[in-house]
Amino acid sequence: MVAVTPQDDNRLRYAWKACSVTSLGLVLIGIAGSTLNVALPTVVRHFAAGPTESGWILLSFLLVNTASLVFFGRVADLLGRREVYLAGFALFTLASLLAGLSPDVGFLIAMRVVQAVGSAMILANGTVIITDAFPPERLSQGMGVYIGTLSVAQLAGPTVGGLIAETAGWQWIFWVNVPAGLLALGWGAAILRKMPRGPREPVDAPGNVLLFAALSALLLTLSEAGSRGLSSPVVLAGAGMFVLLVPLVVLAERRAPNPVLDLRLFGGRLLAYANAASFCNALARSALILVVALYFQAARGLDAFAAGLSVLPVPVGIGLASPLVGLLGRRVPPYALSIGGATLSALGLGTLMLTADPATPYWVTGIGLFVAGCGSGTFLTGNTTQVMAALPSGSLGVVNGFRIMIMNIGVVISVGLSLSVVTASVGPELRAQVYAGTLSTLSPVAVGQLMDGFQRAYAVLFAVAVAGALLAALARGRQDGQSRAESLDSTSR
């Protein structure tokens, strides 16, 4: 039996307070994303947006958020993690206020970009604050609660987003973030302690620019392939640009003293496979609520509120699994939790793939969504704990930013690819009806074509989820990952 000292008790009390701050940040970002996923058709109808503009209301946020995560992990090491984290709250809140005042869809997309910058400042530092605050033996508990709060956001988001879209107006989809953002900013300023700053090393500006350009080209290719076809000049140009930029990114990052994408992190077995599994899991799960919400509105003719209620099994599954897995983390290795979670995700998506039909009873769809949600909550807690526990404190900021960026690249590709696969099943003149959620009013033939698209989208996500489970099984050997991280840390000194 280990005695608990007053110092340990004080550290644990602060750790849970810090967890409440970071969890509030995750709730803020989670609600902002999940409300818009369900309410997107309402926003599209208001601005009479075309298919390309409709997709980029979502994709602009994901792209900028992903490309700037490691950058703000480095900036926080230099300027102070607490300061950058709180500045992220302020920027996100201001952008949410202005987004609700958007006069046109172009201004809305611009505000989504500003929101993405604030979100990156929050996400790049939340997990690091948690890891620094908790004792190692309690980290899985703190991580379970932290990730579990994402389910609270996703639980409230679809319902709130649907209700707001049908009653208060699309502007409140963004304005609902303002009071939550102000609360998070005030609570964080009162609670969070300053953390030691990292070494003053230069930011990899060329790497950031090249990475942003490569991701932009990839996302343009994926998002336009479904609407314009693979032979479209835009799609071919985007694919050619991506192929050209990838070796330039690799070359630049190998030569950079402080690369935004540290390719050495793939040299250790644990970090390589765990990050790859995280990428696959993110790709498999991230578009699920968006695709299912579109399914219920475009194929079944439900309104935004009813569609929001219909996707609730996903966040309910995450919400039940994450804290329970956090408690199990003291007895079950994170490695086993990662494998189990990835396998559950694949089972849920497989159920949806095999039952994609407007006549399918809702309880069948609900079971598939719930199992996928439980798998996501289990995997996220196990995988995050596994990776963060293997890293030295000196490199947490940059490596965590890298970890989230890899995961978010999966998110970006997931949304772009899923939207492209779904809408490719209908003719060009009907794609706007899919985004607007009004296709079900046209004809049974059009709905049948759209269901083919949904089934193919679920099949793609299922295949990626299976690959994620296999990669999670290969991410074994904590000592290998830890020794590699220590080697990186000593090299950076």
N, C-alpha and C positions, 0 to 999 in steps of 0.2 A: 504494500500500500504506500503510495507516494503522498507526502504531506504537501498541502497547498499553502504557499507563503503569501503574506499580504501583497508582495510585489506581483506574484502571479495573479492574484485576485484582481488587483488594480488593472493589470494588463488585459485580463479577460473582460472586465467591465468596459474598458475603452474599446476593445475589439468589437463588442456587440453594438456599441454606439456608432462606431465607424461603419459597421455592417448596415446599420439602419440608414446611414447617409448614402452609401453606395447602392443599396437596394432601392432607395427612392429614385436615384438616378436611372437605374435600370427600368423601373416602373414608368418613369417619364418617357424614355425612349421607346419602350415596348408598346405603350398606349399609342404614342404618335404613329408608330408603324402599323399596328394591328387595326386601328380605327380606319386608316386610309385604305388598307387592303380591302375592307368590306365596303366602304363608302365611295370607292373609286368611280363606280358607274354614276353616282349622283354628281360628283365633281365634273366628270366627262360631259354629262348632259348639260350642266350649267354653262360650261364654256364652249359647248359644241366642238370639243376637241377631236381631231382626227386620230387614227390608230397610232401613228408615231408619237404625237404629243401625249396621248394617253399613257403609253408605255413609259415615256421619259419623266412623267410626274413621279413615278416610283424609282426608275432606274437612275435618275440624276442624283438622288439622295444616296443610293447604294454605292454608286461609283465613287463619288467624292469622299464619302465616309470611309470606304475601303482604302482608297489610295493615300489618305492622310493619317491613318492610324499609327503607323510606325513613326512618321514624322512627329506627331504630337507626343509619342512615347519618348522620343529623343529630346524634344523641347522641354518636357516636364523634368527630365533628368538635369537639364541645364538651368531652368528658371524656377523650379520648385513644383512638386507634384500637386500639392494642395492648391497653389495659385492657379495652375493651368486647369485643374479639375473644376474649380469654382467659376473660372472664366467661361468654361464650356457651358455651364448652367445658364449664365447670363446671356450668352450668344444664342443658345437654343431657344430661350424664352422670348427674346426680342424677335427672332426670325419667325416664331410661331405667331406672334401678334401681327406682324406685317403680312404673313401669308394669308391670314383671314381677310386682309384688306386688298387682296390682289385684284387689279382691274382686268387682267387678262391672264391666259394660261402661261405666257412667257414669263411674266413677273412671278407667278406662282412657282414655276420651275426654278427661277433664280433664288427665291426664298427657301426652297427645298435644299438648294446647294449650301446656303448659309446654315440651315439647320444641320446639315451633314457635317459641317466643320465643327459646330458645337458638340454634336454627338460624338465625333471622333475624339475630342478633348476629354469627354466623359468616359467613353468606353476604354480608351487606351490606358486609363489610370485607375479605374474602379477595382479591377481584379488585383492590381499591385497593392493598392491600399489595404485590401482584405488580407492578402498574403503577408504583408508586413505587420499587420495588427495582431493576427492570431498566432498562438503558439503552434508549432508544427503538428502536435498531436490533436489539436482541435480544428485544424484547417478544413477538413472535410465537412465538419458541421457548419462552419461559417460559409463555405462555398455552396453547400446544399441550400442554405437559407437564401444566399445571394442569388443563385440561379433560380431558386423556387419563386422569387418575387417576379421574375420574368413571366411566370404563368399567371400571376395576379394581373399583370398588365394585359396579357393576351386573353385572359378570362374576361376582364372588363372591356377591353378594347373593341372586339367585334360587336358586342351588345350595345355599348355606348355609341360606337361609331354608327351602327345601323339606326339606333334611336335618334341620334342627333341629325343624321341625314334626312330622316323622314319627318322630323318635327321642327327643330330649331334652325336648320339651314346648314349648308356645307361649311360656312365660315367657322362655326363652332367646333368643327373637327380639329381645327388648329388652335382656336382660342382656349379650348379646354386645357391645353398644356401650360397656359400662362400662370394661373394660380399655383399649379403643381411645381412649376419651375421656380417661382419666387420662394415657395416653401422650402424646396431643396437647397436653394442658394443660401437662405438664412440659416437653416439647420446645419448645413455643411460648414459655414463660416464659424458657427458657434462650437462645433464639435471637433472637427478635424485638426490634428496637430501638424506642424510642419515636419516634413521628412527631409533627411539629408540629401543634398543635391549630388548628382553624379559628376563625373569628370567633365570639364568643358571641352568637349570634342566637337568638331565641325559637323554640321548637318549635311547629309548627302543630297544636295540639290539636284545634280544631274540624274541620280537614281530615282528620285521622286518624280521628276518630269517624265523620264522614259517609262517608268512604271504606269503613271497616269495615262500616258499616250497609248501604251500597249493595251491596258484594260479598256480604254475608250474604244479602240479599234475592235477588240473582241466583242464588247457589248453591242456596238453598232452592227457588227456582223450577225450576232445571234438575234437581236431584236428585229432586224429588217429581213432576215432570211425567210421568215414565215409570211410576211406580207408582200415582199417583192420577188421572192424566188431566189434560188441559189445562183442563177445566172445573171442576176441584176448587177449593173455596174457598181452600185453602192456597196452591195454585199461583197463582190469580188475585190473592190478597193479596200474595204475594211479588213478582209481576210489577208490580203497581200501586205497591208501595213502591219498587221499583227505578226505575221511570219517574219517580216523584216526586223521588227522591233525586239522580238524575243532574244535573239543572239546578242543584240546591242545591250539589252538589260543585263544579261549574264556577264558579258565582257566588262561593262561598267561596274557591276557589283563585285566582281573578282578583284578589280583594281582599287576600289574605293576603300579608304582606311576605316570608315564607319558606314558600311553599306546599309541602305534601307531594307534590303533583302539579304540578310547574312546567310549565304548558301552553305556555310560551314555547319549551320544548325541541322542540316540534313545528314551530317556525317555520323551521328550517333543513332543507334537502332531505335531507342525509345522515342526520341524527339522526331525522327524522320517518319516513322510509321504512325505515331500518335497525331502529328500534325496532318498527315495525309488522311487519316481516318476522320479527323475533325472536318477537313475540307469536304469529304464525301458525305458525311452526315449533314453538314450545313446545306450542301447542294440538294440532298434528298428531302430535307424537311422544310426549307425556308419558303418555298413557294406554295406549300400545302394549303395554308389558310386562304391565300389569294386565289388559287385555282379552285378550291372547293366553294368559296364564296361566289366566284364567277359562275360555277356550275349551278348553284342553287338559283341564281338570279337569271342567267342567260338560258339555261336549259329547263329549269323547273318553274320559272316565272315568279319566284318569291321576291318580296321587297327587301330593302337593305337590312331592316331590323330582323325579319325572319331569317335571312341568310346569316346574320350575325349570331343568332341563337343556334343555328344549325351547326356552326363550326366549333361550338364550345367544348365538345369532347377533347379537342387537341389541348387547349390550355388547362382543362381540368386534369388530364393525364399528366401533364408536366407538373402541375401544382401538387398533385398527390405524390408523384414519384420523387421529385427533387429533395424535399426535406426528409422523407423516409430513407432515401439512399444516403443522405448526409449522415444520418444516425448509423446506418449500416457500415459507413465508411471506416468506423473504428474497429470493425471486425472483418469486413470483406475488403480485399485489396482493390484499389481503384482500377487496376487492370481488368479484373473480373467484371466490375460494374460497367466498364466501357464496352466490353464484348456483349454483355447481356443487353445493354441499352441499344446498341447498334443492331442487334438481332431482332429485338422487339420492333424497332422502327421499320425494318424490312418486312416483318410480318404484317404490320398495319398497312403499309403501302401496297403489299401484295394483295391484301383483302380488297382494297379500293380498286386496284387494277382489274381484278376478276369480277367485280360487281358494278362496274361503271355503266349504269343504265338509268334513264328517268323513271322506270318502273320499279327499281330496287327499293325495298322497304327502308325507311330511314334508319331503323335500328341496326341494320347490317352496316350501312355507311358509318353510323355512329360508333360501332365497335371498332371498325378499322381506324377511324380518327383517334379514338381513345387509346388504342394500343400504340399507334404511332406517337402520340403525345407522351405516354409513359416511357417509351423507348428514348425519346429525345431528352426528357428530364433525367433519366438514369445515365445516359451517355454523357451529357454535358457536365454533370457533377463528377462522374468518374474520370473523364478525360481531362477536365480542367485541373482537378486535384493531382492527377498523375503527372501532368506536365509541370505545373507550378512547384510541386514538391521536389522536383529534380533540378531546380535552378538555384544558383546562388543569388543572394540579395543584390549584389552589385550589378547584375544584368537583367533584373526583373522588368524594368521599364521598357527597354528595347525589345526583349524577347517576348514579353506579353503583347506588345503592340504587333510584333510579327505574327504571333499565334492568332490574335484576333483578325489580323489582316488576311491570313490564309483562310480562316473560317469565313470571313466576309467576301472573299473572292468567290467562294462557293455559293454564298447568298446571291451575289450579283449574277453569276452564271445561271443559278437556279431560276431566278425570276425571269431573266431574259430568255432562257431556253424554253421554259414552261409556257410563257406567253406565246412564243413563236410556234411551238409544237401545237398548242391548242388552236390558235387562230389559222394555222396553215390548212386545217381541215375544211374550211369554208372559203367561198369565193371572195375576191377582194372587196366587192361591194357590200359584203355582210360583216366584215371584220369590225367596223365601227359599231355595229349592233351588239357584238360580243362584249366590247368594253363598256358600252352603255347599259348592258344587262337587259336588252329588249328583244333578243333574237327569238325567244320562245313565243312571241306574238306573231311571228311570220308564218312558219309552216313546219309540219312534222319532218319533212325532208331535211330542212336546214338544221333542225335539232338533232336528227340522226347523224348528219355529217359532223356536227360539233361534238357529239358523244364519241365519235371515232378519235377526235383530237384529244379529248380528255383521257380516253383509255391509253393512247400512246404516251401522253404526258406522265400518267401514273406508271407506265411500264418503264420509262426512262428513269424516273425517280426510284423505282424499286430496284432496278439494276445497280444504280449508284449506291443505294443503301446496302445491298449485299456486298459490294466491293468495300464499303466502309467497315462492315463487320469483319471481313477477312483481314483488312489492314489493322484493325484494333487488336485482333488476335496475334498479329506479328509484333505489336508494340510492347514487347516484354523485355525486362532487364533494366530495372531502375538504376542499378549501379552503372550500367553502360551510359545511360542518359545523364546520370549525375556526374560521372567522371568527365564526360564530354563537355557538359556545361561548365565544370570547374576549369577545364582546359581553356575554354573560350574566355572565361573570366580572367584567368591568369594572363592570357594573351593580350586582352584589352588593357591590362595594367602596364 
